[in-house]
Amino acid sequence: MERKFSLAHLTALRCPTPELIYIAAMAGYDYVSPRLVNLGVAGEGNYDLASQPQLLAQTKRAMEATGVGIHDIELMRILDGVDLHSYEPAMEVGASLGAKFVLSSIWTSNKPYYIEKFGELCDLAAKYGLGVQLEFVTWASVNTLTLAKEVLVGVNRSNMGLMVDTLHAHRSRVKPEELESCPPEWFNFFHLCDGPAAIPDTSEELIIIGRDARRYCGEGAIDMAAYISRMPKNTTCSIELPHLANAAEFGYAEHVRRCIASAKDYLKKHDL
């Protein structure tokens, strides 16, 4: 089965969802992974399709014109005091567009609370036929594979899974063989990008590269193949590779093309 590719919104975050779809189509992606939850982060656009009917209509037209689908939707964080039902409009819209998964991460240190809430998120997503993939992010509270596995084992829902980002895996010092202890059904897609060998000591430094300066595949020092080879062969490759300087120099369309071209070259070279 040929591997499928999705374009994660963070790679071209200043593009509204319809534009993201068009540039993904031109570059040869199968899907996009749009950020349908407005996080209120400085510099991020508000692409909440549930509250913007014109943008939703444009998104549908872009999908029909290109054949590019919606793979997963972002980002449903578990925070202190989170109202999970505030995510329901995004789930409803995402499911109506054919999305398969919700991406989640955990930003509170209250372990009993976040395990309970992640389970509730899985139950809510199940109403819309969506799976929930947990990502461990190196500047979040659940920031290691070990902590993420504890959540999934504790929650034990049929629609849950684990989303491994190669940058975060490297930075949290995941040994590739650790992935072998995870059930294969946990792996539905992964985030692919390269990055420097050095691991920053502070959250601020982690964020700068993580959000603004990841590297094209093969241009950094991460052993991405060691992680990918531990997942099922048909796991979807979602490219999350923000690089503001490259996007400014090349434009988003060319940056996005270079992302998938370098990814395909790398995967072919490593027989992945």
Stockholm file with secondary structure:
# STOCKHOLM 1.0

chainA/1-272         MERKFSLAHLTALRCPTPELIYIAAMAGYDYVSPRLVNLGVAGEGNYDLASQPQLLAQTKRAMEATGVGIHDIELMRILDGVDLHSYEPAMEVGASLGAKFVLSSIWTSNKPYYIEKFGELCDLAAKYGLGVQLEFVTWASVNTLTLAKEVLVGVNRSNMGLMVDTLHAHRSRVKPEELESCPPEWFNFFHLCDGPAAIPDTSEELIIIGRDARRYCGEGAIDMAAYISRMPKNTTCSIELPHLANAAEFGYAEHVRRCIASAKDYLKKHDL
#=GR chainA/1-272 SS CCCCEEEEGGGGTTSCHHHHHHHHHHHTCSEEECBCSCCCCTTCCCCCGGGCHHHHHHHHHHHHHHCCEECEEBCCCBCTTCCGGGGHHHHHHHHHTTCCEEEECBCCCCHHHHHHHHHHHHHHHHTTTCEEEEECCTTSSSCSHHHHHHHHHHHCCTTEEEEEEHHHHHHTTCCGGGGGGSCGGGCSEEEECBCCSCCCSSHHHHHHHHHHBCBCTTSSCCCHHHHHTTSCTTCEEEECCCBHHHHHHHCHHHHHHHHHHHHHHHHHHTTC
#=GC SS_cons         CCCCEEEEGGGGTTSCHHHHHHHHHHHTCSEEECBCSCCCCTTCCCCCGGGCHHHHHHHHHHHHHHCCEECEEBCCCBCTTCCGGGGHHHHHHHHHTTCCEEEECBCCCCHHHHHHHHHHHHHHHHTTTCEEEEECCTTSSSCSHHHHHHHHHHHCCTTEEEEEEHHHHHHTTCCGGGGGGSCGGGCSEEEECBCCSCCCSSHHHHHHHHHHBCBCTTSSCCCHHHHHTTSCTTCEEEECCCBHHHHHHHCHHHHHHHHHHHHHHHHHHTTC
//
